Amino acid sequence: MVAAPAPPSGPVPELRGELAISFRGTPGAASALIYDPLSHRYFELSHDSTVLIQNWSLQDPAAIIRAAKAIGVSVTDAAIEALSKFLVENGLVKHPGARQGFTLWHKQRAQKKTLMARFSRLIFLRIPLGNPDPMLGALYSVVWPLLTRAFTALTMGAFLCALWLLSHMPEAISANFKALISLQGAPTLLIALALVKLGHELGHGLQAKRLGLRVPSGGIMFLLGLPLPFVELSSAWQLEQAKDRIRVDAGGILAESAIAAWSLLAFCFWPDGTMRLILFAMASSSLALSLLVNLNPLMRFDGYFLLSDLLGIKNLQPRSLALMKWRLREILFNLSDPVPEAWPLSTRRWLIVYGVLLTLYRVSLYLGIAILAYTVLNKLFGVAVFVFQILFFVGLPILRELRVWWTRRRDIAARRRVWISGAVFAGLIILLALPMPRNIMVPARLSNVQKTDFFAPRGGVLEQVRIADGQHVRAEDTLWEFHSPRVTFERQAIQSEIAAINSRIARLAAETGSRSEAPLLISERDRLQAERSSLDDAAAKLRVATPVEGTVRADAWSLPDQVHDQIALPGLAPLGTVLERQAFVVTAFIPSHALSKLPDTLRGVYMQGPEARLLGLPRKADLTPIQIDDAPIQRLTAPEMSSSFGGMIKTDPADPQRPQDIWFSATSGLLDAPEFDYDVTLSGHVVLRAERASFAARAFNQIAQTLVLHIGN
């Protein structure tokens, strides 16, 4: 067990003279509120500490204890020691050198200079700019009717009316939402956020003035680099009634709600333009901030203080975390430590649950911030910020708890529970390190037809269509005939030049004095004949024939009834397809990052969609050994796999056949393939049997690959 602190050996530290101490509550449940005007901070003391502070001027610890016992309150030397430490740590005493005070005071000053503290101020930094109290007082004298119940009821009516009107204008909502999330709408959104946040802080300040409080400071705070206004509301601690503190806590949310209601109503009547977009942005950002941020009790914003005041539990987060740590140690080690605070059992359970939720939320929040920094910033700097975030905001709290375990290692080792916890922990380690079977699911298609696509030759003019849609054709049948005016013209010109050269060579043979020109003419004729041969090949390609036997599926505009005049088609324009019946073939599409996880002999199972049952096909079927292509896919031949048509492969919106990432095609067959007399093409998934790997190895490899990839870039 932890040794009790030594009894005080000297006078208690003297309080600073400028502190304002007020007492409230009933004699049996009184509490003291200490106000420090230098730092403008409030400190609320428990009942026992209040009794001690009432007799603090006696200076002698023994005299303070006797005075407390005289009114029926039993306190110990440890309580005086704890209160002395609290007063010194928060700079509430005259001479920090008294007793152990100098060491604690020096430690407090040093903590403000730590790297973690500085980094925390980079995430959440406040810069006071002045005293807004006079301005808020003048403003309250003008706008006080907006804080009445009548205006609140009117605002609720405006909100309901706006909702009814918006239900009849979904197109306007969709258009403004798309405009708002675009790059051009970013400035409008930032302006709206600034106005909403300004209204939020004014709501707090005006509620404080309504209750007669002073608002001594205001300025700009930077939350993750985003500048936002703020007002200092620590004076709300002076309010004895919880309902009054709740009014101040809820002032910002009520202001945002009013902004949202009236902005939505104005949006319904305002004509299209910039002002209407700003109204939509103000309404949507007000609702989003209120629901996602300000009402969140796990963040130290309005929702947290509302919950704290509603429950009557000050410092809700640290007290719930203390209870959670106590409960964790009891579960793991059964130390039989006293409960940090004496709460009813139901309240204690609720606080422990809140502490667990708070811990999980903080871990996810810090991970999210780290991932955001890694994604947005320069990759090398982003990796550094990511590692820093994880180490300082996730690793350090864990390290602090482990240090507590280490200091109490003798107590822990003496408990039987530690062996059970150790066995469970060892089992988890073994489970994480044990190679486990794993599967990888990839998109796939099943078909019993082989497609052969045909495209228009470059520079060709469609002259004749020899087939009809659904017609059966044999190999080498001509499907479409094209001609090229350029090829025809150039071929005729070259043929004329060859004829002229042949005539010239024949005349030279009869002339004895000009035979020296013959070799040059023959060379030129050979060149022209080579060009003619190339043009003949080009002309042959203008005849589109099928290399396979099958059924034609032609585009509508390339069918015979559409060919009234000669049609000039762009190069590589699709003409149609010949479908050749064959055994069932499964084509799987595997992302490049999954290749390293697959064995050399790859097997899998084809999982079909619900439409397979209508055709009498099994829900799943084993596959023959899968063959993966050596080269990645350049263009998708299965349009149903494209994200543009609802598929899983993300493609370029401008070119739905071009994948944005690197994918490989893999083919296989069904082990028990059924026989069909008609064409079948279905979409599904293939479950690939990957190599065994432990969860720890997979996580390490993924992190290492990501770091190496992006640090190298």
NUKENU-521188 format. One record per residue (C-alpha): residue in one letter; x, y, z. Coordinates in steps of 0.001 Angstrom, whole numbers, plus 500000, padded with zeros to 6 digits. Layout:
// residues N
AXYZ
...
// end
This chain:
// residues 713
M500000500000500000
V501103503595499485
A502645505086502633
A500668507901504236
P502228511344503954
A504260512617506903
P502382514886509311
P502925518612508868
S505974519813510760
G505448523549510537
P502887526284509951
V500634526043506929
P501465528347503977
E499872531778504240
L497195532691501688
R497672535698499427
G495868538774500682
E494145539672497390
L492263536363497145
A488482536653497437
I486942533756499399
S483180533288499577
F481222530600501395
R477902529161500325
G475614526257501134
T474193525026504419
P476418524675507505
G476547520897507130
A477330521025503417
A479140524329502973
S481645524927500188
A484187527666499621
L484862529473496364
I488307531069495999
Y488748533725493321
D492273534612492129
P492068538080490491
L495566537816488993
S494865534714486936
H491072535211486951
R490489531638488064
Y487964530146490491
F488591527204492819
E485768525368494596
L486605523415497759
S484855520434499304
H483089520656502681
D486080519341504677
S488487521642502855
T486077524531503455
V486214523895507199
L490008523888507025
I490195527110505008
Q487828528836507471
N490393528184510212
W493479528593507986
S494460531846509673
L495375529859512821
Q498513528736510904
D499203525831513289
P497971522465511858
A497098521138515321
A495017524257516095
I493197523926512752
I492354520275513504
R491035521174516982
A488885523977515548
A487420521591512994
K486646518970515606
A484931521638517705
I482231521958515036
G481959518205514503
V484233517766511465
S486967515145511740
V490047515978509655
T493554514540509599
D497070515747509047
A496905514209505562
A493941516462504671
I495897519563505732
E498907518361503769
A496768517755500650
L495115521182500904
S498507522860501388
K499823521128498297
F496744522205496306
L497132525854497378
V500846525928496538
E500450524204493169
N497864526784492099
G499866529782493338
L497405530816496063
V499983531302498845
K502238534265499627
H505600532536499779
P506049529463497570
G509189528614499570
A507209527707502684
R507384523975503585
Q507450521873500398
G505974524778498429
F509054525956496551
T509648522536495005
L506024522236493856
W505949525830492590
H509180525313490646
K507840522042489219
Q504636523785488112
R506589526481486284
A508786523855484626
Q505754521894483436
K504557524918481474
K507731524724479403
T507523521047478508
L507337519992474878
M503927518422475373
A502501521597476921
R503819523681474060
F502425521280471498
S499059521318473277
R499013525110472997
L499606524753469260
I496443522636469040
F494396524858471351
L495763528375471834
R493958531422473279
I495072534991472612
P493224537608474757
L492613540863472880
G490806543011475427
N487962543432477881
P484577542912476163
D482557543566479330
P481557547216478531
M480582546307474977
L478531543318476152
G476801545490478758
A475812548064476131
L474721545349473716
Y472611543613476354
S470691546824477020
V469588546747473369
V469056543063472587
W467683541831475948
P464284541002474333
L466072538262472328
L466798536423475589
T463183536191476697
R460927533151476597
A458648534876474105
F461461535163471562
T462446531545472212
A458888530411471427
L458864532601468308
T462169531053467199
M460771527549467623
G457815528519465458
A460145529943462810
F462163526713462818
L459082524518462377
C457826526764459577
A461232526606457867
L461249522806458075
W457812522645456451
L458912524950453635
L462188523069453110
S460290519789452703
H458874521238449481
M462189522428448007
P464663519495447948
E466234520738444689
A467275524050446290
I468796522221449270
S470743519853447020
A472022522637444763
N473179524837447652
F474787521899449451
K476797520978446354
A477836524609445928
L478839524845449584
I481129521779449601
S482861522785446378
L486180524603446268
Q484414527822445292
G482104527507448316
A484946527211450853
P485232531001451484
T481478531224452042
L481619528352454529
L484496529968456438
I482624533289456630
A479514531500457892
L481518529597460521
A483075532835461764
L479666534532462049
V478108531537463787
K480976531241466252
L480790534978466961
G477062534604467673
H477828531617469889
E480255533561472080
L477923536563472192
G475192534218473424
H477397533150476345
G478435536725477106
L474907538140477010
Q473586535388479294
A476415536205481713
K475498539910481679
R471852538986482187
L472849537303485460
G475017540222486546
L478396538569485867
R481541540264484620
V483187539059481392
P486779540242481859
S488476538844478763
G487855537965475147
G489852537364472015
I490774534734469436
M491507531072470000
F493159528762467493
L491622525294467425
L493745523072465164
G494892526237463408
L491351527565462812
P490877531064464314
L487685531415466369
P486443534068468848
F486096533350472574
V484983535038475813
E486175534179479324
L483298532793481430
S485027531484484542
S483016534050486563
A480035531687486174
W481504529780489132
Q480188532592491322
L476621531517490607
E475237529426493424
Q472177528140491586
A472839525327489087
K470044526607486829
D471834529943486477
R475088528221485480
I473127526118483001
R471760529302481421
V475296530562480843
D476438527134479587
A473534526899477138
G473784530511475935
G475986529619472973
I473859526677471853
L470676528747472151
A472273531493470042
E473339528961467389
S469872527439467365
A468305530864466825
I470772531587464007
A469903528248462385
A466130528784462679
W466007532313461278
S468644531612458616
L466634528630457359
L463469530698457255
A465215533499455362
F466768530925453002
C463289529737452006
F462323533213450733
W465640534678449574
P466351534642445814
D469267532603444464
G472664534210444889
T475588534639447257
M473477535834450188
R471233532780449973
L474276530508449993
I475609532333453083
L472249531836454844
F472332528127454000
A475923527883455237
M475066529631458513
A472086527364459133
S473897524123458299
S477073525031460209
S475015526106463260
L473204522774463352
A476410520820462724
L478362522649465450
S475551522294467978
L474951518600467360
L478498517349466724
V480692519654468813
N478999521840471377
L476562519222472693
N479225516509472852
P479739515781476593
L483106514120475894
M484665517392474743
R485267520308477102
F482697522462475373
D479156523455476288
G477814519882476426
Y480381518913479052
F479626521862481332
L475885521375480886
L476203517743481948
S478470518695484859
D476009521292486155
L472980519070485593
L474590516306487650
G476075518707490189
I479538517155489728
K482361519640489250
N485516518538487408
L483604515656485898
Q486367514415483602
P489302514124486035
R487095512601488714
S485626510018486342
L489107509178485015
A490367508702488577
L487508506297489276
M488140504449486010
K491846503971486852
W490926502768490329
R488460500271488889
L491008499080486303
R493593498367489028
E491013496540491084
I490016494351488121
L493607493557487185
F495273493284490589
N492552493365493317
L494592495838495407
S491646496684497714
D492489500398497510
P489931502825498934
V487593504446496429
P488936507887495376
E485579509452496283
A482593508165498201
W479801508098495609
P476575506095495634
L477054502818493749
S474901503873490773
T476747507208490438
R480106505470490713
R479191503039487925
W477970505869485732
L481195507833486278
I483317504787485426
V481372504269482186
Y481831507961481379
G485574507648482027
V485840504653479666
L483900506478476936
L486057509567477462
T489255507526477109
L488058505820473930
Y486934509157472495
R490273510821473227
V492229507978471637
S490054508087468501
L490250511903468415
Y494053511960468639
L494304509212466039
G491989511188463762
I494051514355464187
A497236512380463509
I495779510806460362
L494519514209459201
A497979515730459685
Y499552512797457856
T497106513186454968
V497187516981454601
L500796517856455379
N503982517050453525
K504440513284453797
L507700513348455776
F506434516079458112
G503040514385458286
V504631511119459430
A506588513020462110
V503418514741463387
F501565511411463300
V504225509678465425
F504424512671467783
Q500653512710468307
I500503508996469069
L503479509047471436
F502493512148473431
F498718511971473532
V498221508196473582
G501549506773474734
L502290509156477622
P499025508549479559
I499653504813479261
L503258505312480421
R502096507292483476
E499764504487484521
L502523501912484005
R504773503993486268
V502129503790488996
W502083500007488571
W505872499926488801
T505985501962492011
R503454499558493507
R505027496400492119
R505436494860495586
D501734495243496394
I500789493919492954
A503098490901493175
A501551489924496504
R498094489533494958
R496857486328493325
R494837488277490790
V498043489376489051
W498682485790487907
I495225485575486320
S495675488948484624
G499150487926483493
A497821484690481998
V495076486552480138
F497608489104478862
A499985486330477748
G497100484628475957
L496302487835474097
I499960488195473074
I500017484616471809
L496747485199469952
L498167488312468290
A501382486489467330
L499715483274466150
P499500482915462346
M495833482836461482
P494092481930458220
R492775484924456368
N490734485616453284
I490701488512450855
M487460489408449085
V487735490986445617
P485130491889442971
A484579489372440175
R482292488459437293
L481040485085436067
S480330484534432382
N479942481660429938
V480616483825426886
Q483848485186425466
K483522488729424209
T485388489976421171
D484979493726420781
F485263495543417469
F486181499198416922
A486101501507413929
P489443501881412100
R491065505289412216
G490029507617409413
G487394505210408111
V483964505976406678
L481318503320407345
E480197502119403934
Q478287498904404487
V476955496835407411
R476698493122406617
I475135491907409881
A472129492452412136
D471917492490415928
G471631488905417228
Q472847487347413963
H475009484228414185
V478301484581412294
R481182482250411473
A484902482886411701
E486284485206408993
D482818486590408114
T482853490288407208
L480793492379409622
W481453495990408608
E483111497541405567
F484821500932405618
H486656502999403101
S489100505838403558
P489167508728401056
R492715509506402128
V493919505937401562
T492113505752398204
F493519509086397025
E497088508342398138
R496983504846396634
Q495814506196393269
A498481508905393337
I501235506391394096
Q499948504028391412
S500123506881388881
E503678507701389950
I504728504051389638
A503208503863386147
A505066507022385110
I508374505660386449
N507851502348384609
S507252504258381370
R510426506301381947
I512469503168382605
A511149501576379397
R512185504630377354
L515638504668378934
A516152501075377869
A515854502226374201
E518169505199374697
T521820504202374977
G523055507512376393
S520711507836379389
R520982504427381086
S522756505974384113
E519378507285385394
A517852503805385547
P519168502822389031
L517740506014390586
L514342505444389004
I514268501812390083
S515076502841393687
E512287505411393663
R509859502838392241
D510736500377395025
R510047503054397614
L506670503856396090
Q505766500173395892
A506549499823399606
E504233502757400349
R501545501196398168
S501911497917400060
S501424499804403343
L498327501489401970
D497031498108400785
D497393496808404340
A495536499882405620
A492774499287403083
A492533495642404163
K491995496762407751
L488968498754406609
R487230495387406245
V486208494343409774
A485899490546410054
T485358488301413079
P488076485800414050
V485591483686416051
E482167482149415661
G479404483573417771
T476457485962418104
V476666489652417153
R475732492414419581
A476014495653417588
D475540499278418660
A472201500683417467
W473706503400415276
S475870500843413395
L472934498643412304
P471806498524408629
D468638500612409061
Q470786503484410315
V473130503546407298
H471366505788404794
D474430507865403881
Q478093507230404441
I479001507845408093
A482432509116409148
L483242507554412526
P485942508650414988
G488872506299415371
L488313503409417817
A484581504113418063
P482858500918419346
L481022498980416656
G479804495924418499
T480709492594420040
V480725488952419050
L479799486649421918
E481333483190421757
R479754480497423956
Q482256478694426202
A482600477108429638
F482016479324432669
V484948481643433369
V485408483691436538
T487348486924436152
A488535488400439454
F489953491906439889
I492758492058442476
P494223495336443824
S498011495600443658
H498460495901447437
A496894492434447916
L499344490580445646
S502047490273448317
K499577488483450606
L498701485736448095
P500430482344447776
D501976481030444548
T499193478474444052
L496094480572444461
R492662479134445114
G489384480692446067
V485598480533446200
Y483229482458443945
M480366484102445849
Q477408485021443667
G474714487628444102
P471034486906444878
E470180486862441157
A472140483589440834
R469325481703442601
L466876482751439906
L469079480964437353
G469529477867439470
L473201478561440168
P474747477702443562
R475320480539446030
K479044479760446095
A481333477568444047
D484951476412444353
L487346477588441670
T490128475931439725
P493666477336440304
I493605481071439626
Q495976482636437088
I496900486296437605
D497895488405434601
D501439489767434571
A500454493279433463
P497970495555435266
I494632496463433750
Q494804499485431461
R491113499592430518
L488165497753432050
T486385495365429703
A483643494827432305
P481830498170432699
E479697496845435554
M482852496796437721
S483428500538437277
S482500502891440128
S480765505056437528
F478188502252437172
G478026501163440808
G481012498794440785
M483847498480443312
I486723499573441053
K487265503314441291
T487619504764437805
D488213508134436224
P484858509987435978
A485860511306432546
D486812507803431353
P484836505058433157
Q487037502341431632
R490307503655433128
P491003502535436736
Q492433505158439085
D494408502573441076
I496465499602439986
W494407496434439506
F495264493021438082
S492947490645436303
A492846486968437300
T490937484150435600
S489661480811436793
G486935478288436148
L484255476585438217
L485111473083439474
D481507471938438984
A480365474107436077
P476653473826435149
E475491473735431528
F473362476542430102
D471841477009426667
Y471824480788427013
D474297483528427797
V474964484281431477
T477000487192432899
L476799487891436643
S478662490074439106
G479879488722442442
H482946488304444633
V485845485912444886
V487156484999448339
L490881484337447943
R492735482152450423
A495712484283451432
E498844483197453279
R498601482734457025
A499811485716459047
S499448486948462607
F497590490130463364
A500750491677464836
A502810490884461733
R500115492244459432
A499846495486461416
F503633495900461527
N504010495256457795
Q501219497689456944
I502728500463459092
A506240499791457790
Q505100499810454152
T503218503076454644
L506150504788456364
V508727503563453834
L506507504485450905
H505741508028452004
I509092508856453579
G510703507749450320
N508411510061448392
// end
